[in-house]
Amino acid sequence: MGSIPEPESNVDVVIIGAGPAGFQQVVLHQGRIERFFLDSLKKHSNPHIKVERGVIPDLLELDTSSAEDLKAYPIKLRLRHLSDEEATPAQGNSHSVGEDAPEDGLFRSNLAADDTDDLIKKARDGKQSETEIVRAKYVIGCDGAHSWTRRQLGFKMEGEQTDFIWGVLDIQPITDFPDIRMRCAIHSANSGSVMVIPRENKLVRLYIQLTEVNKDGGAVDRSTITPQMVLKAAQKIMSPYTITYKYCDWWTAYQIGQRVGNNFSASERIFLAGDAVHTHSPKAGQGMNVSMQDCFNLGWKIAGVVNGTLQRSVLKTYQSERRRIAQDLIEFDHRFSRLFSGRPAKDAADEAGISMSEFKDAFVKGNMFASGIAVDYGSSSIVAKPGNSSDQGDGTDVASCRVVGKQELATEIKLGMRMPSFKVLNQSDARPWHFQERLKSDGRFRIVVFAGDVTDSAQMDRVQQLGKSLAAPDGVVRRFTPKDKKIDSVIDILTIHCGERQKVEMLDFPEIFHPFDEKSGWDYSKVFADAVSYHEADADGKAYGKYGVDRRRGCVVVTRPDQYVGYVGELEDVGEVGKYFDGVLMPVR
């Protein structure tokens, strides 16, 4: 009797790993972040998307000959279902300060040996292990610093491992330190440093330099690291203040390494994200945030290609954009880690010590990296910047944009950076909105029309002509929108004018600026006024000035689905907007 064939299925995307990158700081516990995403998946997916636990891949193959075939499933994965015992990592060292032993993160730390191959071998040898074959269009490897996916592709991590060892405690502290509920950094004269990050439920996260662990620079024995050791180091650093705890929620230890992968994708079919392609200090909130930003950048691109709205060439921009950001981050982190791990300078003449003003500047820059505000993507098919795309990216050869944006028309809406947000009023009901709230991450590009002072008849004529050109049968919007879809399903148009709101009606604007639906009528959510609100002080009628846009002439801005700015031009530059989209979107056939 022959063997039973393995079950087989075809899927669009497989995600390997389920950390913050796999799901995509306000400083929340990672488990709570995961719960939010699981709830959202359940609410918005139909049929429901299910996250499977205890499943690991043990085979990954890519047929490069069919990589450019949009209908192909060129990736073969064999998945192995683990038993509960196999899927549950052993917890490490217990402690005696609190009443219960906390969960530890050492099994995920870079101090832990990579046991993936041993786990796969054990599962293969087990009689109860089940396997299945999955053929996929795309795979995203979010499986951490020891990435199995990266090793199957033969990609390398480039950089260095430092001698700095750090411990992490999530505790409810008992202390007389007055700023324990303030995010701050503590430098001791000779005992190292602590970073304090307040969290929810009276918890505080402490990042603690362990100066006693690795004095000789040799390999670190993680079995010697305990919560008591980490706490003792914190107590020494924070002296003469005292600190202890009765409850520890979680703890770990790690060795700072600053490395970047030499490739982020294989044939734009298998991608790596998060710790799988860049490792660095997590002290500035970089680990979770930068990892989620990787997949925030990649997610809409893969979804657009799978849905048939985006050209496949756009996928090349993932590596050029995110690897360059990772390189910049590692360069910053290299400096920041040494500033944080060094001793404070005794005075201005102490060149061996760390300047506190320099450390403060680096701390602020770290916040900008973590939030994404500092991200500045280079020229590519989706960013209409002047200059060479290879020089402005990571060196990857990506197509340049077919047009160049006119940055001078919106000096504070930077090409390649996130669209800033200021309060504007809905034209119809005067409700204040942060404009960023209208730029939903739903896969759509947006044309933001800064219509200027439309109470001036000449300016309104310009706006009317823009609307006519956009709505034409062969115009920008209809050229890329399937006939069976809503007119704003691929490219959404939002308008901000700066005329006196009471002298303007929404229906004065072209219909494509507020599309009509037979069931729900006009769309009242797309036209806004830069006007003063009687209810909210920050809706001050000065958004145009903050955006750097001339109130008389206005401009048009194209934003990508991730809210980054792709193009800026005049109201008359409809042809240029069309050329921008010609290099990005798939025309309707």
N, C-alpha and C positions, 0 to 999 in steps of 0.2 A: 504494500500500500504506500503511495507516494506521500510526501510531506504536505501539510496544509499550507497553501501560499499565504504570504503576509498580506494583510489588508492594505489597500492603496487608495490614495485620494489626491486630488488636485486642488491647490489653494493659491490665492494671489500672493500673500505675504506670510512668512513665518518669522516670528521674533524669538530669538534664542536668548534667554536671560530675562529676569523680571525685576531688575532694580529700578531706580528712578529713570534711567534712560529708556529701559524697556517699556515703561508705562508713559513715560513722558509725564534763600531759605527764609520765605517766612520760615522761621526755624521750627518746623513741625517734625515730629518723629516720622521716619520713613514709612513705618507701618500705617500711619494715619494717611499719609499722602497716597499710599497704595489703596487704602479703603475708598478714598474719594474717587480714584480712577475706576475701581471696580464698580462702584455705584453708578458712575457716569456711563460706563460701558453697558451696563444692564439697562439703563434708562433709554439710551439713544441708539442701540443696535437692534435690528430686527431682520433675521432671527438673532437671538441673543448671542453675543460673543462670549465664549467661555475660556477662562484661564485655567490651564491644566497644570497641576502640581506633580512633582515626582516623575517628570518625563525628561529624558536627556537624549540628545542625538549621539549616535556613534558612527555615523557615516555621512559625509557631505561630498557631493560630486557636482561639478558645473560643466555643462556641455557648451563650451565657448562658441562652437560653430552655429548655434542657434540663439546666441545672446541678443542679436539685433532683431529677431523675429518677435513682434509685439504679441503674437498669439501663442508663443511657445511657453512651455514650462521647463526651462533648461536646467533647473536645480533638482537634484535628487537627495533626499534626506531619509535616513533610517532612524526612527525614534524608538527608544526603549523605555517601557513603563516600569518604574521602580516600585518595590514594596515600600510600605510605610517606614520600615526600619532603615532601608537603604537611602530613602529620601530625606531622612532627618539627620542633620549633621550633629556629631557629638559636641556637647557643650564643654567648655574648658574649665578653668580653675574656679572653684567656689570661694566664698569669702565669709568672714565672720563679723563684719562691722554691723551689717543689717540683720533683719530677722530671716529673710529669705535670700537664697542665692539668685542673683539676677541673670537674665539672659546675657550671654557675651557674644561679641562679634569677632572673636579671634579666628573662627573658622573661615571668615571672609577677609581677614586682614592679609596684607601682603607679607606679614611675618609667617603666615601659614604656608606649608608646602602645598603645591598643586596636586590634589588627589583625584582629578577628573579621570585620568586614565585608569587608576585603580578602581574607581567607582564603576566605570564602564565594564572593566574586566570582571568584577564581582557580579554585576548584573547579567553579563553574558553566561557566566558559569551557573547562575541560579536557575532552578527549574521553573520557577513561577514567572520569570520575566517575559513580558509580551512585547512584540515589536510590530511596527507598521511602517510602510513606505509612504512618504509624502513627496509629491512633485510640486514645486513652487515656482512662481515667476520671480519673486524676490525674497531674500533672506536678510534680516538685520541682526547682527551679532552684538548683543548688549550684555555679554557674559563676563564682564569684569577684567581685572588686570591679568588674570591667568587665562584669558580667553581661549577656549577650545576652538572656536570658529577661526580666530586669527591664526592659530597654529596649523589648522587644516589648509589654510590658504598659503602658508609659508611666509607670511608677512612678519616683519621684525619691528621691535620697539627700539628707538634710538634715543640715547640720553645717558643719564647717570643716576646712580643710587647714592644718596647722602648717608652720613653716619648719624643723622639726627633721628632719635626714637621718641615717639610721642604716645601718651596714653590718653584715653577719652573716658570720662565718667558722665553719665546722665543721672544726677542725684537730686534729692531734696535736701539742700545743704543746711546744716546747723552752724552758723558762723556769726562773727561780729564784724565781718568786712562790710563796710557801709554801702558799697556799690555792687553788691552781689546780684541785684536785679537790673543792672545796666550792662549793655554790651561793652566790654572793655578789655584791655590787655595789661598784664602785670609783668614787669621786668624786675627780677631780683638782681642784686649786685653780683652774686656768684653761683646761684643755684638754678638758673634757668628762667623760664617764662610760663605764664598761664594765660590762656584766653578764656574769658567768661562770656557765655551766651545764654541769656535767660530764655526759658521755654514755657510751655503750657503746664497747668496743674502743679505749680510750685517747683517744677523741675528746673535745673540749671545744667547746661552742658559745659564741662571744663575740658579744654585741651591743655595737656600738661607735659612739659618737656621732661624726659626721664634721663637725667644726666649721668645716673649711676649704672645704666644698663649696658652701655656699649663703650666703655672707656678705652678698650684696646683696639676698637675698630673692627673686631672680628665678627663672625656670624652670631646672630642673636638667638638664644634659646628661649622660645616663647613660653615654655613651661615655667620659667622663673618669674614671669610677669603675672602679677595678681592685682586685684583691686586695692588691696592693702598697700602694695608698693606704689601704685599710682597716687593714692590718697596721701601717702607719706611724702611723696615728692611735692604735691600741691601744698601741703602744710609747711614744708620747708621754704618754698618759694614765697608764700603769702605771709610768713612770719614778719612782724609780731602778731598779726591777726591770726585767729584760730579758725579751723574749719574741720568738720566731720559730717557724718550722716548716719541715719538709721535705715533709709530706703535708697537703693540703687536700682534704677530701671534697666540700665544697659551699660556695658563697658567694652572697650577694645584697646588695642595698641597697634601701632603701625610704624613703618620706617619710611621716611620721606624719599620718594623717587620722582625724578622729573624726566619723563620720557614721552616721546610722540611716535606713533606708528609711521612706517615709511609709506604705507598705502591705507586709504580709508575704504576702498572698494575694489572688487574684482569684476571687471567688465560691466560696471554699473548694474550688477545683478545681486551681488552679495556685498553688504555694507557692514561696517563696524562703527560703533558709537560708544561714547562714554569712556569708562576706564579701559575698555578693550583697545583703545587707540591713544589715550593720553592719561598719564598718571601724574599726580601733583599733590601738594599739600591741600587738605580740605579745610584749613583753618579760616580761610576767607569765604567759606560757604561755596567754594568753587566746584566740589565734586558733584553734588546733586544738581546744582543749577546749570553748570556747563554741559553736563550729560543730557539733561532734559532739553537744553537749547540745541544740542546736536540733532535729536530726534524731532524737535519742533521745526528745524530747518529741513530735515529729510522727509518727514511724514507727508507734507502737502505735495512734495515733488513726486514721490512714489504714487500717492493717491491720484494725482492728476494724470500721470502716465497710464495707470491701470484703468482709470475711467475714460481715457481717450481724449482728454482736453489739453494735455501738455505734450510737447514734443519730448522724445526720450533724451535728446541732447542736454536738456535741462538738468538731468541727473548728474552730469559731470561737475556741475557747480557745487555739489555737496562737498566734495573733497577740496576744491579750490577755496571755498569759503570757510569750512569748519577746520580744516587742517591748518590754515593760516592763523585762525583764531587760537587753536591749540598751541601753535608755535609761539605766538605772542604771549599767551597765558603762561607757558612754561618759562619764558624769559622773565616775565614779571615774578612768577612764583619763586624762581631761583633767587632773585634778589630779596623778595619778601620773607622767605624762609630763613635766610641768613640774618636779616634784620631782626626777625622775631626770636631766633635762637641765640643771638649774640647778647653780650652784656651791655648795659647802658654806659654811655660815655660819662666819665666823672666830671669833665668840664670841656670847654671848647678846644683845648689843646690835646685832649685824649683821642688821638686818631685811631687807636685800636678798638675803642668803644663804639656803640651805635648811637647815632644822632636821633634824639627823640622827635625832632621836627621832620626828619627824613622818614622815620617810621610812621608818623601820623599821615604824611602824604601818601605813603605806600598803602596804608590801611584804607584810606578813602578810595584809592584807585582799585583796591581789591573789591570794595563794595560795588564799584561800577562794573567790574568784570562779572561778579556774581549776578547782578541784576540784568546784564545784557546791554546796559546803556552805552558801554564803551565799545560795543561791537560795531565795526565799520567794514563792511564787505567791499571788495574791490570790483573793478570793471569786469563785466561778463555779459552774457546774453540777457540777463535779467536785472542788471544794474548799468544804467546808461551813463557811466562815468567816462571822462577822457582818460587816455593812458593805456598802457599795456596790461592785458588781463593776467598774463603769467607773472609779471612783476608785482602786481597788486594782490595776487592770490598766493598759493603755495608753490607756484611754478608749474602747476598742471596746465596743459594746453586746452583751454576752453574757448569757445567762440565768443567774440566780442559783440556787444550790442550794435545793432544796425544804425543807431542814432546816438547822439550825445545830448544829454539833458542840459538845460540852461539854469545852472545853480543860482545865478544872480537874481532870478525871479522869486525865489523863496529861500533866503539866505540861512534860515534856521530849520529848514526841512532838508536835511543833508542826504544826498544821494548815497545809498548803501547803508544808511542807518535807520533806526526805527523812527516811524512817524511820531513826533512829539504830540502830546495831548493837552488841550486847553478847553475850558468850558465855553460852549456855544448854546444858543437857545433854539429849540425846535420852532420852525416857522409857524406851525399851525396852533400849538398850544402853549408856547413860551416856556416849556419845561427845560431847565438847564441839563445839559449832557456833557460829560467828558467825551470829547470826540473819539477817543480811543475805544469807547464802549460800542461805537457803531462799526468799528473795524473788526468784525468777528472773524475768528480763525476757522472759517468754514470752507476753505478751498477756493474762494473767489478772489480774483483781482479786483481792484477798485480804481476808478477814475474819480479823483476828488477835484471838483470844480470850485475854485475860489472865484466867484462870479463878480466880485468887486461891488461898487455902489450901483445897484441896478435901478435906483430911482433916477439915475441919469439915463435918458433915452438912448443915447449913443452906446452906452455900455450894455444896456439891455438888448440892443440890436446884435451886439457881438455874441451875447449869451444865446440868443435865439438861433443865430447861424450855427453856433457850436452844436446845439441840440439837434438841429436839422441834419447836420453832417453825421453825427453819431448815430442817428436813427435811420439813416438811409438804408435801402435794401442791400446795398453793397458796402455799407459803412462798417466801422470797426466792431460794433457790438454784434450786429446780425451775422457778420462773417464768421464768427466763432461760436455762435449760440445755436444749438440744435433747434429745429423748428418745433419740436414737441416739448421744449423746455421753456420756462419763464424767461422773459427778456433779460432779467438780471441774474440768471443762474450761473453764468460764467464770468461776466464783467458787471460789477455793481457800480452805479453812479451816485455819488453823494455830493451835495452842494452846500457851500457856505458863502453867503453874501454879507456885505457890510452896509447895505442901505438901511434906512429907518424901517424897522420891522412892521410898524403899524401902517406904513404906506405901501406895503408889498403884500400880495396874496400868493399862496403857493401855486395856484392855477395860472399865475402869470408866467411861470417857467415852462419850458418845453415838456411835453408829456413823458419823454424818456427819462426826465429827472424825477418823476413821481408816477410810475407806471400804473395803468388802470387794470383792475381785475374784475371780471364779471360778477364774482361772488362777493368780494370784499371791498370793491370800489377803489378809490385812489389810495396810493401808498403815501401816508403822511409822515413817514419816518426818515425821509431822505433829504429834506431841504432844511437848512439851519441858517440862523442869523447871528452875526457877531454883534451882540447887543447886551445891554446891562440887564441883569436879573434883579428883581426886587427881593428875591428870596435867598440867593447865595452870593456872597461877596466876591468869590473868585470867578464868577461869571461877570466880568467887568467890561465887556465890550472891547477888549484890547487883544483879541486872539490874532488878528491880522498882523499887528506889530510884533507879537511874540513869535509868530511863524516867519516873520521877515518878508511878508507879501505886501505889495503896493495896493492900497485900498481902492485906488482909482482903476487900475488895469487888471488886477487879479492874475491868475495863472491856472494851469491844470497840473495835477500831481497824480502819478500812477503808483499805487502801492501793491506789493505782492501779497499773497495770502497770509504771510507771516508778519505783515505790517511794516516790512522794510521798504524803503523808497526806491523805486525802479527808474522813474523818469520825471522830469519837471519841464514844462514848456508853456508857450503862450496859448491863449484860447483858440487861436487860429491854427495851431500846430496839430490838427487832427491827422494829417498825413504822417507826421512823425510818430504820433501815438500808434497809428496803424502799423508802421514799420517795426516799432518796438514789439507789438504783439505778434507780428509775422515771424519773429525769431523765437517765439515762446510757445504760442498756442497752436493747436491743430485746427485748421480750417474745416468748416462743415462741408461734407461731401454731398 
